[in-house]
Amino acid sequence: MDSTAQHPRARISAMVREAYREEARREGNDNHLADSAWSKWQSVNTRFYLGAQSAESLEWDMHDLWYLYYEAAKNISEEHPALDRLALHIIHAREQGLLVRDTGDTMTEATTTDGQIWTGLPFLIPDMSHHWHQDHPALSSQHRLSFAKFLAKLAAAGVGRDDGLCQVALATFCKALEEESRPLGSLVDHQQPEDPNRREADLSIAAYLPSVNVWLSWAGLKIIQISESNKSWNTSTSTGDSAPGPLFLRHAGGTAELGTGPSLGFCAARWLFWLIRLESLAASFRNAGEEELSAFTSAMMDNMLVVVDATGGPLKREVARAQESGTVMRRLV
């Protein structure tokens, strides 16, 4: 689909998105964009049923729909139940099943260039990944956290093909825990205002940790499942490069020991390194006088240990061995 400004639908799409953006900012937790999404569903269904538009012509609607959810999610407090309802709303959309048009003589399936409406939730993963990669540095701390939690809830529920939303988690973990040039930061980085001039390189480790934590807390089991299967994706995605950072490569002894799959995605060795890295960061924050950040980082380790303790796979055995050898000192009380 041509998404350039010259496309005849571009002007309408821009106006619709501006309306979504204004309502989300104005109403916050009380926005009614879920109702607007419902209306969008019905419009898409009706126009396809009546044969007024092909599935490919409805792609603009799908992109606008996911933008609606993005704006609604990031403007809801991460602890507010409206965020849960919004995530459930997308699951409800998927469970409408495959959109078809039965004319009596033929059965036409609504298949876009990125999958079937609604079973495949076309463009959800690339659009949400794009919004995170492009916008997360400039977002306020609260908006960044809310959007990360929304994506983690969707990923935990298996929304999207091939666990693709977890690529956002992987890229985030890499930036927070595997890069050696990123500064530690301080507790004030948990309260950043929105800043359109802020870039990814300007974010500290402290600024990233709340987003890492919600992924560990809400999609931890999913991440462990993927790690134990050595899941990998093409790293040339809109989430940014999620190949292992220099700190992990040094820990693992270089790329030769990793193999193709783990080097491009989740793996047990990488998960264990994140646990070790958080323990090191907790000590660094404590030495810098950032006691609250040190305690927060230690609590993140506890979240990881609680989740892995509820499993019975190889990662649990690896963690136990690391604790026995002293590589990991943290233990659940």
C-alpha positions, 0 to 999 in steps of 0.5 A: 500500500502506498502510504505517501502523502500523495495517496488520496487517503493520506489526508483523511488518515492524517485528520483521523489520527489527529482527532485520536491524538487530541482525545487521548491527550485530553481525556487520558484514563477516561478516553473513549477511543475504544468506542471509536475502535468498535465503530472502526471494526463495524465500518471495515466489516460492513464495507467488505460485506457489501463489496464496497471495498477490497481487503487491500483498500481497507489497509488504511483503516487497519493502520489507523486502527492500530494508531488509535490503540497506540495513542489510547494506550500511552495516555492511560496510566499504567496502573489503570484498569482501562489499559487492561480493557484496551488490551482485551479489546484487541484480543476481542478483535482477533476473535471475530475470526476471518472476515469473509464475504459470501455472495452465494457463488463465491466466498471471498476472504479479507486478505491484505498484504500483511495477512487476514482480517481479523485473525491475522491482525494485519499490520499490528506488529510492524505498526506497534514496533514502528511506534515504539522505535520511533517515539519511545525516546521522546515520550514522557516516562509515564507514556513510555511505561504505559505503552511498554506495559500495553505491548507486554500484555498483548505479547503475553496473550500471544497476540500477533504472528510468531510472537513478533511483539517480543522483538520490541522487548528484545530491542529494549533489553539490548539497549538497557542491558547490553550496551557499554556506552549508555550512562547509568542515570539517576532516579530523576530519569523515571520522571522525564517529561515529554521531549521531542528533541530527545533521542535514543542515545540520550536515554540512560539505563535508569530511563529504560529499566521501568520498561524492561521491568514491565516486560519481565513482569507481564510477559516473563513466561512468554520470554522464557518460552522463546528463550528456551526455543532459541527464537530469532527474527530478522534484525532489520526490523523497525524495532531497531537492531536487537543482535547482542550488544558488546557486553553480552558478546564479551560475556559469551566469549564472542559470536562464535559460541552463540550460533546463528539463532541465539545471536539474532534473538532470545536464548537462555544464555542471554536471559541469564546474562540479563540477570547477572547484569541487573545484579551488577547494576544494582551494585553500581547504583548503590555505589553511586548513592542511588539507593532507590534505583538499586532496590528497584533493580534488585526487585527486577531480579526477583521478578525474573527469579519468580517467573523462572521458578514457576517453570521446569525447563532448562533455564531454571536449571541454568539459573540454579547452577549459576547460583550454586557457582556464585555467578548469580548471588541473588536468591528469592527469600 
